Amino acid sequence: MAQRQMLYFLFSVRRCVQLPVASRLCSSRPQNADKAVENVCLLESLSSLGVDLSSARRRQPGVLKRALTNEKGLARFLQSKGADVAAVASIISRFPRCITRSSEHLQERWNLWRNIFQSDGEMVEILSRSPESFFRSSDNRNLEENITFLKSLGITPKDLHRLLTTAPRTFSNSVELNRNMVELLQSVCASVGGDNQKEFARTIISKNLYIFIRSTNRIRANVDFLLSEMKLSDSEAQVFLQSHGALILDLSHESLKKNLKNLRWKLRSLGCGEEDLRKMILKFSLVLFMSAQLLNSKLDCFLDAGIQIQQLILKPKVLDFSVENIRRRLEQLRALGYDFRKHGIGVLDMSNKRFQEKIRRLENEL
């Protein structure tokens, strides 16, 4: 009887076992208890690291119910790479699943990243900005195979760097999925008479880093739609898709159709034809990212200031600035009596620093 009571006690007592490896089993309830309850011992451990539990709970609540975690090992690993206590706490708070990675996994993944980045400090800075980029996938072999595949396409170290920091989901894709996208881009090249399919695909990838995280169906539909609507020759299509056109290939197909329809309607209402539409898109394809309301607001700002629509057709990049920025610049120039018909609208396409220098020169000329 005494032996049975002792076994019952050992089974039911709350415990927090420190394992001899970096990971540890941390449980505050018996093994047959409700698994949906958060692990109190884990919560205490995370609190000691300065983790924002409310943020972690909101982002990935399931992690807080885990029994086997490696938050202490993770903290030691990141600190050995140069991260301070606050950075470690912030990383875990924003991507709690990182505490499920073993120390061996972390070191292996770090080594793969270091083939692309110049220093540990640079990597810590990136993880602090976007923990998901490093921790989202747990498949190190897939990461390595993707890096090898992308390098085989001629993707430069600089663009690999940008892909990892801007579109890290690219490296969570299977290599086969990424290969399908490359093959699609190469088939597009062949369909418009291109003879360097590898370079064509590489250029589009470099221009649009998000392309791998979109479906091939979306990219194919957008390419077909743009070529059909804009009536581009093969040579025009090759130039367009490898420059401004690449930037809009990942836009949702419905948004692309709707925004083009609105742009066409707006230009027609101002007396413009299809050739004007083509010119504007060829010079500044990002105009197709703008909703009807945003586009109309920007165009109306310029038109109300006495700028002619043909000036905007020839220099549509001025539409890239925010409505607030456009209004502020127009007011500054209006106060100085600036004549857009005489001097053009190039002044509106300047960086903020150059624009303010221009304003000072104009003020001195008064």
C-alpha positions as CSV (number, residue, x, y, z in Angstrom):
1,M,0.0,0.0,0.0
2,A,2.8,2.4,0.9
3,Q,4.5,1.7,-2.4
4,R,1.3,2.4,-4.3
5,Q,0.7,5.7,-2.5
6,M,4.3,6.8,-3.3
7,L,3.9,6.1,-7.0
8,Y,0.6,8.0,-7.0
9,F,2.3,11.0,-5.4
10,L,5.2,11.0,-7.9
11,F,2.8,10.8,-10.8
12,S,0.6,13.7,-9.7
13,V,3.1,16.2,-8.3
14,R,3.8,19.3,-10.4
15,R,7.3,19.3,-11.8
16,C,9.7,21.1,-14.0
17,V,12.5,18.8,-15.1
18,Q,15.7,20.3,-16.3
19,L,17.0,18.0,-19.0
20,P,20.7,17.5,-19.7
21,V,20.3,18.9,-23.2
22,A,19.4,22.4,-24.3
23,S,15.7,21.5,-24.7
24,R,13.8,20.8,-21.5
25,L,10.5,19.1,-20.5
26,C,8.4,21.7,-18.7
27,S,5.0,20.7,-17.4
28,S,2.8,22.0,-14.6
29,R,0.2,19.3,-14.9
30,P,0.0,15.5,-14.8
31,Q,0.4,13.8,-18.2
32,N,-3.2,12.8,-18.4
33,A,-4.4,16.4,-17.7
34,D,-6.2,18.7,-20.2
35,K,-3.6,19.5,-22.9
36,A,-5.3,22.7,-23.8
37,V,-4.1,24.4,-20.6
38,E,-1.0,26.6,-20.9
39,N,2.3,25.3,-19.4
40,V,2.7,27.3,-16.3
41,C,6.4,26.4,-15.9
42,L,7.0,27.5,-19.5
43,L,5.2,30.8,-18.8
44,E,7.5,31.4,-15.8
45,S,10.6,30.6,-17.9
46,L,9.5,33.0,-20.7
47,S,8.7,35.7,-18.2
48,S,12.2,35.4,-16.8
49,L,13.5,36.2,-20.3
50,G,11.4,39.3,-20.6
51,V,9.0,37.8,-23.2
52,D,5.7,39.7,-23.7
53,L,3.3,36.8,-23.0
54,S,0.3,38.6,-24.2
55,S,2.0,39.1,-27.6
56,A,3.1,35.5,-27.8
57,R,-0.3,34.3,-26.8
58,R,-1.9,36.4,-29.5
59,R,0.4,35.3,-32.2
60,Q,1.0,31.5,-31.6
61,P,-1.0,30.4,-28.6
62,G,-0.3,26.7,-29.1
63,V,3.4,27.1,-28.3
64,L,2.5,28.1,-24.7
65,K,1.0,24.6,-24.2
66,R,4.1,22.7,-25.2
67,A,5.9,20.5,-22.8
68,L,9.2,20.3,-24.7
69,T,10.8,23.7,-25.5
70,N,14.2,25.3,-25.8
71,E,13.8,28.9,-24.8
72,K,16.9,28.9,-22.6
73,G,19.0,27.3,-25.3
74,L,17.7,29.7,-27.9
75,A,18.5,32.7,-25.7
76,R,22.1,31.5,-25.1
77,F,22.5,30.8,-28.9
78,L,21.3,34.3,-30.0
79,Q,23.3,36.0,-27.3
80,S,26.4,34.2,-28.4
81,K,25.8,35.7,-31.9
82,G,25.5,39.2,-30.5
83,A,21.8,39.7,-29.6
84,D,21.1,41.5,-26.4
85,V,18.5,40.5,-23.8
86,A,15.9,42.8,-25.2
87,A,16.3,41.5,-28.7
88,V,15.9,37.9,-27.6
89,A,12.7,38.8,-25.7
90,S,11.4,40.7,-28.7
91,I,12.1,37.8,-31.1
92,I,10.4,35.2,-28.9
93,S,7.4,37.6,-28.3
94,R,6.8,38.1,-32.0
95,F,7.5,34.5,-33.2
96,P,7.1,32.2,-30.2
97,R,7.5,29.0,-32.3
98,C,11.2,29.8,-32.4
99,I,11.6,28.2,-28.9
100,T,10.7,24.8,-30.4
101,R,13.9,24.7,-32.4
102,S,16.8,22.6,-31.1
103,S,20.2,24.1,-30.6
104,E,21.6,21.8,-33.3
105,H,18.9,23.0,-35.7
106,L,19.7,26.6,-34.9
107,Q,23.4,26.3,-35.6
108,E,22.8,24.4,-38.8
109,R,20.4,27.0,-40.1
110,W,22.7,29.8,-39.0
111,N,25.5,28.3,-41.0
112,L,23.4,28.2,-44.1
113,W,22.4,31.9,-43.7
114,R,26.0,32.9,-43.1
115,N,26.8,31.7,-46.6
116,I,24.8,34.7,-47.8
117,F,25.2,37.3,-45.1
118,Q,28.4,39.0,-44.2
119,S,28.3,38.9,-40.4
120,D,26.5,37.5,-37.4
121,G,25.6,41.1,-36.5
122,E,23.8,41.6,-39.7
123,M,21.8,38.4,-39.2
124,V,20.9,39.4,-35.7
125,E,19.7,42.7,-37.0
126,I,17.5,41.0,-39.6
127,L,16.1,38.5,-37.0
128,S,15.3,41.5,-34.8
129,R,13.3,43.1,-37.6
130,S,11.7,39.9,-38.9
131,P,12.0,36.8,-36.7
132,E,9.7,34.9,-39.2
133,S,12.3,35.1,-41.9
134,F,14.6,32.8,-40.0
135,F,12.3,30.7,-37.9
136,R,9.2,30.2,-40.1
137,S,10.5,27.0,-41.7
138,S,12.2,24.1,-39.8
139,D,13.4,22.3,-42.9
140,N,17.1,23.1,-43.2
141,R,17.6,20.7,-46.1
142,N,14.9,22.4,-48.1
143,L,16.6,25.8,-47.4
144,E,19.9,24.5,-48.6
145,E,18.4,23.0,-51.7
146,N,16.7,26.2,-52.5
147,I,19.8,28.3,-52.1
148,T,21.7,25.9,-54.4
149,F,18.9,26.0,-57.0
150,L,18.6,29.8,-57.0
151,K,22.4,30.2,-57.3
152,S,22.2,27.9,-60.3
153,L,20.0,30.4,-62.0
154,G,22.6,33.1,-61.7
155,I,20.8,34.8,-58.8
156,T,23.5,37.1,-57.3
157,P,24.4,37.0,-53.6
158,K,22.9,40.5,-53.3
159,D,19.5,39.2,-54.6
160,L,19.7,36.1,-52.4
161,H,20.2,38.5,-49.5
162,R,17.1,40.5,-50.6
163,L,15.0,37.4,-51.1
164,L,15.8,36.1,-47.6
165,T,15.0,39.4,-46.0
166,T,12.1,40.5,-48.2
167,A,10.4,37.3,-49.2
168,P,11.6,34.6,-46.9
169,R,8.7,32.3,-47.7
170,T,10.5,31.7,-51.0
171,F,12.8,29.4,-49.0
172,S,9.9,27.6,-47.3
173,N,8.6,26.6,-50.7
174,S,9.6,23.2,-52.1
175,V,12.4,23.4,-54.7
176,E,9.9,21.8,-57.1
177,L,7.5,24.7,-56.6
178,N,10.1,27.3,-57.2
179,R,11.3,25.4,-60.2
180,N,7.8,25.5,-61.6
181,M,7.8,29.3,-61.4
182,V,11.1,29.5,-63.2
183,E,9.9,27.2,-65.9
184,L,6.8,29.4,-66.3
185,L,8.9,32.5,-66.7
186,Q,11.1,30.8,-69.2
187,S,8.0,29.7,-71.2
188,V,6.8,33.3,-71.2
189,C,10.2,34.3,-72.6
190,A,9.8,31.8,-75.4
191,S,6.3,32.9,-76.2
192,V,7.4,36.5,-76.8
193,G,10.3,35.5,-79.0
194,G,13.1,35.7,-76.3
195,D,16.2,33.7,-76.9
196,N,17.8,33.9,-73.4
197,Q,15.2,32.2,-71.2
198,K,17.5,31.9,-68.1
199,E,18.4,35.6,-68.1
200,F,14.8,36.6,-68.7
201,A,13.7,34.6,-65.6
202,R,16.6,35.9,-63.5
203,T,15.8,39.5,-64.4
204,I,12.2,39.2,-63.5
205,I,13.0,37.6,-60.2
206,S,15.5,40.3,-59.4
207,K,12.9,43.0,-60.2
208,N,10.1,41.3,-58.3
209,L,11.2,39.4,-55.2
210,Y,7.6,38.4,-54.3
211,I,7.1,36.3,-57.4
212,F,8.0,33.0,-55.8
213,I,5.3,33.4,-53.1
214,R,2.6,33.8,-55.7
215,S,0.9,31.0,-57.7
216,T,2.0,30.2,-61.3
217,N,-1.7,30.5,-62.2
218,R,-1.8,34.2,-61.1
219,I,1.5,35.1,-62.9
220,R,0.4,33.4,-66.1
221,A,-3.1,35.1,-66.0
222,N,-1.5,38.5,-65.4
223,V,1.0,38.1,-68.2
224,D,-1.6,37.0,-70.7
225,F,-4.0,39.9,-69.6
226,L,-1.3,42.6,-69.8
227,L,0.0,41.5,-73.2
228,S,-3.6,41.3,-74.6
229,E,-4.8,44.6,-73.2
230,M,-1.7,46.6,-74.1
231,K,-1.3,45.1,-77.6
232,L,2.5,44.8,-77.2
233,S,4.8,43.5,-79.9
234,D,7.2,40.7,-78.9
235,S,10.1,43.1,-78.6
236,E,8.0,45.5,-76.5
237,A,6.8,42.7,-74.3
238,Q,10.3,41.5,-73.6
239,V,11.4,45.0,-72.5
240,F,8.3,45.6,-70.5
241,L,8.3,42.3,-68.6
242,Q,11.9,42.7,-67.7
243,S,11.5,46.2,-66.4
244,H,8.4,48.0,-65.1
245,G,6.1,45.1,-66.0
246,A,7.8,42.7,-63.6
247,L,6.8,44.9,-60.7
248,I,3.1,44.2,-61.1
249,L,3.1,40.5,-62.0
250,D,2.3,39.4,-58.5
251,L,-0.7,41.7,-58.1
252,S,-4.0,39.8,-57.6
253,H,-5.6,39.2,-61.0
254,E,-8.9,40.8,-60.1
255,S,-7.2,43.9,-58.7
256,L,-5.1,44.2,-61.9
257,K,-8.2,44.0,-64.1
258,K,-10.2,46.4,-61.9
259,N,-7.4,49.0,-61.7
260,L,-6.7,48.9,-65.4
261,K,-10.4,49.4,-66.1
262,N,-10.5,52.4,-63.9
263,L,-7.3,53.9,-65.3
264,R,-8.8,53.5,-68.8
265,W,-12.1,55.1,-67.8
266,K,-10.3,58.0,-66.1
267,L,-8.0,58.8,-69.0
268,R,-10.9,58.6,-71.5
269,S,-12.9,61.0,-69.4
270,L,-10.0,63.4,-69.8
271,G,-9.8,63.0,-73.6
272,C,-7.1,60.4,-73.8
273,G,-7.0,57.3,-76.0
274,E,-5.5,53.8,-75.8
275,E,-2.1,54.9,-76.9
276,D,-2.0,57.3,-73.9
277,L,-3.0,54.4,-71.7
278,R,-0.1,52.3,-73.1
279,K,2.4,55.1,-72.6
280,M,1.5,55.6,-69.0
281,I,1.7,51.9,-68.1
282,L,4.9,51.4,-70.1
283,K,6.6,54.3,-68.3
284,F,5.1,53.6,-64.8
285,S,3.4,50.2,-64.4
286,L,3.0,50.8,-60.6
287,V,0.0,53.0,-61.6
288,L,-1.9,49.7,-61.8
289,F,-1.4,49.1,-58.1
290,M,-3.5,52.2,-57.3
291,S,-7.2,51.8,-56.4
292,A,-9.7,54.0,-58.2
293,Q,-10.0,56.3,-55.2
294,L,-6.3,56.8,-54.8
295,L,-5.6,57.3,-58.5
296,N,-8.4,59.7,-59.0
297,S,-7.3,61.7,-55.9
298,K,-3.8,62.1,-57.2
299,L,-4.8,63.0,-60.8
300,D,-7.3,65.5,-59.6
301,C,-4.6,67.2,-57.4
302,F,-2.4,67.7,-60.5
303,L,-5.2,68.8,-62.8
304,D,-6.6,71.3,-60.2
305,A,-3.1,72.8,-60.1
306,G,-3.2,73.5,-63.8
307,I,-1.1,70.6,-64.9
308,Q,-2.2,69.1,-68.2
309,I,-3.0,65.4,-68.5
310,Q,-0.5,65.0,-71.3
311,Q,2.3,66.1,-69.0
312,L,1.3,63.3,-66.6
313,I,1.1,60.8,-69.5
314,L,4.7,61.6,-70.3
315,K,6.0,61.7,-66.7
316,P,3.6,59.5,-64.7
317,K,6.2,58.7,-62.0
318,V,5.0,61.8,-60.2
319,L,2.0,59.7,-59.2
320,D,4.3,57.6,-57.0
321,F,4.2,60.2,-54.2
322,S,1.5,60.3,-51.5
323,V,-1.5,62.6,-51.9
324,E,-0.3,64.6,-48.9
325,N,3.2,65.0,-50.4
326,I,1.8,66.0,-53.8
327,R,-0.5,68.7,-52.2
328,R,2.3,70.0,-50.1
329,R,4.7,70.4,-53.1
330,L,2.0,71.9,-55.3
331,E,1.2,74.5,-52.6
332,Q,4.9,75.4,-52.2
333,L,5.3,75.9,-55.9
334,R,2.1,77.8,-56.3
335,A,3.2,80.2,-53.6
336,L,6.3,80.9,-55.7
337,G,4.3,81.4,-58.9
338,Y,5.8,78.3,-60.6
339,D,4.5,77.9,-64.2
340,F,4.1,74.2,-65.0
341,R,3.4,74.8,-68.6
342,K,6.6,76.7,-69.1
343,H,8.9,74.7,-66.8
344,G,7.3,71.3,-66.9
345,I,6.6,69.0,-64.0
346,G,10.0,67.4,-63.5
347,V,10.4,69.3,-60.3
348,L,7.6,67.2,-58.8
349,D,9.6,64.0,-59.5
350,M,12.5,65.0,-57.3
351,S,13.6,63.4,-54.1
352,N,12.6,65.4,-51.0
353,K,16.1,66.7,-50.5
354,R,16.5,67.9,-54.1
355,F,13.0,69.4,-54.1
356,Q,13.7,71.5,-51.0
357,E,17.0,72.7,-52.6
358,K,15.0,73.7,-55.7
359,I,12.5,75.6,-53.5
360,R,15.3,77.5,-51.8
361,R,16.8,78.4,-55.2
362,L,13.5,79.6,-56.5
363,E,13.0,81.7,-53.3
364,N,16.4,83.3,-53.8
365,E,15.4,84.3,-57.4
366,L,12.4,86.2,-56.2
